[in-house]
Amino acid sequence: MSTQTRLFEDLGFDSTTALELLMRLEDDFGFHADPETLAQHHFETIGSLTDYVLEQAGV
C-alpha cells in the first residue's frame, strides 16, 4: 500500500466505507470535514485523502 493506492479500485471501498473512514478520521484527529470543500477527488487515493485531512486539521 502507498499514497497512490486507490481507495475504490484497489481497496474495494464503496460510498459507505468512505464515509465511515472520514468519520473515524474526524474523531481520531479532531477536525471537521467541511462539506463545502469535500469532493470526490479527495477520495481517489490514500494520498489525496491524507492531503485533505491534513489541510482540514490545519497541519
Summary of the structure (lengths in Angstrom):
residues: 59
radius of gyration: 10.8
end to end distance: 23.0
largest distance: 29.2
contacts: 132
relative contact order: 0.21
helix: 53%
strand: 3%
